[in-house]
Amino acid sequence: GSLGWERRQINRWGHRFSLDAQLSQIRNAATARYYIPTGSNKDDFYALSAGYKDEHTKTSDNKTLIASAGLNQNRTLWGDVKVRELLALEYRDERYSIAGENGHSRLLMPTLSWTYVQADDRIYTRRGQKVQWELRGAMNKVVSNTSFVQTKLSGIVIRSVGESGRVLLRGDMGYTYIPQNLSGDF
């Protein structure tokens, strides 16, 4: 099961708060988010979040704590391309056991993400596309116990078929670079 609660206006400055929880036989998770408008644009905001996940499967056990702070804003790139930009800093502390191997991962990850959306209707899109690019990484001995750089590109194309049908095509690709002289645990 899952449960969510949102307080859409905490004060006169437009701050918001949300809480989400998931409970199941293999996964329990909870995330709290606090949103603060930047004041420059009605859609731009700072987001603070904290979460916990406890997952047990037949082959692995995983406990993860996450805390992050980020700025979500609209940005114009290359003249007239409007994107949604996320600049964030996330700390992740994960303890895991996979096939008897135990590990503890600590990562401080700066993140940059751009999302481009074009749609005829944002509620029920009949024709549109979305492209998202993300770049993040961590550096060993800067709060993290490993180094890596990761990028991901994902997209979706929606086209109408007949009077009420739609075709959705999705794709994802990514790449993770781990330095050869890695001095941390990965």
C-alpha positions as CSV (number, residue, x, y, z in Angstrom):
1,G,0.0,0.0,0.0
2,S,1.0,3.6,-0.3
3,L,-0.2,6.8,1.4
4,G,0.5,10.4,0.6
5,W,-0.4,13.7,2.3
6,E,0.2,17.2,1.1
7,R,-0.2,20.6,2.8
8,R,-0.4,23.0,-0.2
9,Q,0.0,26.2,1.8
10,I,1.8,26.3,5.1
11,N,2.3,30.1,5.3
12,R,1.6,33.3,3.4
13,W,4.9,32.9,1.4
14,G,3.5,29.8,-0.4
15,H,5.6,27.1,1.3
16,R,4.3,23.5,0.8
17,F,5.0,20.2,2.5
18,S,4.3,16.6,1.4
19,L,4.8,13.2,2.9
20,D,4.7,9.8,1.1
21,A,4.9,6.3,2.5
22,Q,4.9,2.8,1.0
23,L,4.4,-0.4,2.9
24,S,4.8,-3.9,1.5
25,Q,6.2,-7.3,2.3
26,I,9.6,-6.5,0.6
27,R,9.8,-2.6,0.7
28,N,9.0,0.1,3.3
29,A,9.8,3.6,2.4
30,A,8.9,7.2,3.5
31,T,9.8,10.5,2.0
32,A,9.2,14.0,3.3
33,R,9.5,17.1,1.1
34,Y,9.4,20.8,1.9
35,Y,9.0,23.4,-1.0
36,I,9.9,27.0,-0.8
37,P,9.0,29.3,-3.8
38,T,12.0,31.4,-5.1
39,G,9.8,34.4,-5.7
40,S,11.2,35.0,-9.2
41,N,8.6,32.8,-11.1
42,K,5.5,31.0,-9.8
43,D,6.9,27.6,-11.0
44,D,10.4,28.0,-9.5
45,F,11.1,26.6,-6.0
46,Y,13.7,25.2,-3.6
47,A,13.0,21.7,-2.4
48,L,14.4,20.0,0.7
49,S,13.7,16.3,1.1
50,A,14.6,13.4,3.4
51,G,13.7,9.8,3.0
52,Y,14.3,6.2,4.2
53,K,13.9,2.9,2.3
54,D,14.2,-0.6,3.8
55,E,14.0,-3.3,1.2
56,H,14.3,-7.1,1.6
57,T,14.2,-9.5,-1.3
58,K,15.3,-13.1,-1.7
59,T,18.8,-12.1,-2.8
60,S,19.4,-8.8,-1.1
61,D,18.8,-6.5,1.9
62,N,19.1,-2.7,1.5
63,K,18.6,0.2,3.9
64,T,19.0,3.7,2.5
65,L,18.9,7.2,4.0
66,I,18.6,10.1,1.6
67,A,18.7,13.9,2.2
68,S,18.7,16.4,-0.6
69,A,18.4,20.1,-1.4
70,G,17.7,21.5,-4.8
71,L,16.5,24.3,-7.0
72,N,13.9,23.7,-9.7
73,Q,13.5,26.4,-12.2
74,N,12.5,27.2,-15.8
75,R,15.5,28.0,-18.0
76,T,15.9,29.0,-21.7
77,L,18.8,27.4,-23.5
78,W,20.2,28.0,-26.9
79,G,18.1,31.0,-27.7
80,D,14.5,29.7,-27.4
81,V,14.5,26.2,-26.0
82,K,12.6,26.2,-22.7
83,V,13.6,23.5,-20.2
84,R,12.9,22.6,-16.6
85,E,16.2,22.7,-14.7
86,L,17.1,20.9,-11.5
87,L,20.3,21.8,-9.6
88,A,20.6,19.6,-6.6
89,L,22.9,18.1,-3.9
90,E,22.0,14.7,-2.6
91,Y,23.5,12.7,0.3
92,R,22.8,9.0,0.2
93,D,23.9,6.5,2.9
94,E,23.2,2.9,2.0
95,R,23.9,-0.3,3.8
96,Y,23.4,-3.5,1.8
97,S,23.9,-7.2,1.7
98,I,23.8,-9.0,-1.7
99,A,24.4,-12.8,-1.8
100,G,26.2,-12.7,1.5
101,E,28.4,-9.7,0.6
102,N,27.9,-6.7,2.9
103,G,28.7,-3.1,2.0
104,H,28.2,0.5,3.1
105,S,28.0,3.2,0.5
106,R,28.2,7.0,1.3
107,L,27.7,9.4,-1.6
108,L,27.5,13.2,-1.9
109,M,26.2,13.8,-5.4
110,P,25.8,17.1,-7.2
111,T,23.1,16.7,-9.9
112,L,22.2,18.7,-13.0
113,S,19.0,17.8,-14.9
114,W,17.3,19.4,-17.9
115,T,13.8,18.3,-19.0
116,Y,12.2,19.5,-22.3
117,V,8.4,18.9,-22.8
118,Q,6.3,19.6,-25.8
119,A,2.6,18.5,-25.6
120,D,-0.7,19.4,-27.1
121,D,-2.4,18.8,-23.7
122,R,-0.5,18.3,-20.4
123,I,-3.3,16.3,-18.9
124,Y,-4.1,13.9,-21.7
125,T,-1.4,14.2,-24.3
126,R,-2.3,13.0,-27.8
127,R,0.8,14.4,-29.5
128,G,4.0,15.3,-27.7
129,Q,7.5,14.4,-26.6
130,K,9.6,14.7,-23.5
131,V,13.4,14.5,-23.3
132,Q,15.4,14.4,-20.0
133,W,19.1,14.6,-19.5
134,E,20.8,14.1,-16.2
135,L,24.4,14.4,-15.0
136,R,25.6,13.5,-11.5
137,G,28.6,12.2,-9.7
138,A,30.6,11.8,-6.5
139,M,34.2,12.2,-5.5
140,N,36.0,9.9,-3.2
141,K,37.1,11.6,0.1
142,V,34.6,14.5,-0.4
143,V,32.1,12.9,2.0
144,S,31.8,10.0,-0.5
145,N,33.6,6.6,-0.3
146,T,33.8,6.3,-4.1
147,S,34.1,8.3,-7.3
148,F,32.0,8.2,-10.4
149,V,30.3,10.3,-13.1
150,Q,27.0,9.2,-14.5
151,T,24.8,10.6,-17.3
152,K,21.4,9.4,-18.4
153,L,19.2,10.4,-21.4
154,S,15.6,9.4,-21.5
155,G,12.7,10.2,-23.8
156,I,9.1,9.6,-24.6
157,V,7.2,10.2,-27.8
158,I,3.3,10.1,-27.8
159,R,1.3,10.0,-31.0
160,S,-2.5,9.6,-31.4
161,V,-4.0,6.5,-33.1
162,G,-7.6,6.8,-34.2
163,E,-10.2,8.6,-32.2
164,S,-9.1,7.7,-28.7
165,G,-5.9,5.6,-29.0
166,R,-2.3,6.5,-28.3
167,V,1.1,5.0,-29.0
168,L,3.8,5.7,-26.4
169,L,7.5,5.0,-27.3
170,R,10.0,5.3,-24.4
171,G,13.7,4.9,-24.3
172,D,16.5,5.3,-21.8
173,M,20.3,5.1,-22.1
174,G,23.0,6.0,-19.7
175,Y,26.7,5.7,-18.9
176,T,28.7,5.5,-15.7
177,Y,32.4,6.3,-15.6
178,I,34.4,4.9,-12.8
179,P,38.1,6.1,-12.7
180,Q,40.6,3.3,-13.2
181,N,42.6,4.4,-10.2
182,L,39.5,4.1,-8.0
183,S,40.6,4.3,-4.4
184,G,37.2,3.9,-2.8
185,D,34.7,1.1,-2.7
186,F,32.2,0.7,-5.6
